[in-house]
């Protein structure tokens, strides 16, 4: 898999060598989403199986540590979990890059 060099913004503190692993984690999560909705340029909402909630929360927490501009919110109904990923307008391109990975 080829990972675009511009996917991670300069504000990201994740070591460059670890970025392919993080991208792979996001790719796996995105592949498991039954639906996704781009509500506006700063929000992406994924519907995930409930059994992935802990993994999604763990990934979100780790991503917040290196890219503090992300906001992750979760709502669970027992059968599925909605994961809302938000960014400030200045970081919308990062969310664009993440959203384009859904089609892969």
Buried (B, 14 or more C-beta within 10 A) or exposed (E): EEBEEEBBBEEBEBEEEEBEEBBEBBBEBBEBBEEBEEEEBBBBBBBBEEEBBEBBBEBBEBBEEBBEBBBBEEEEEEEBBBBBBBBEEEBBEBBBBBBEBBEE
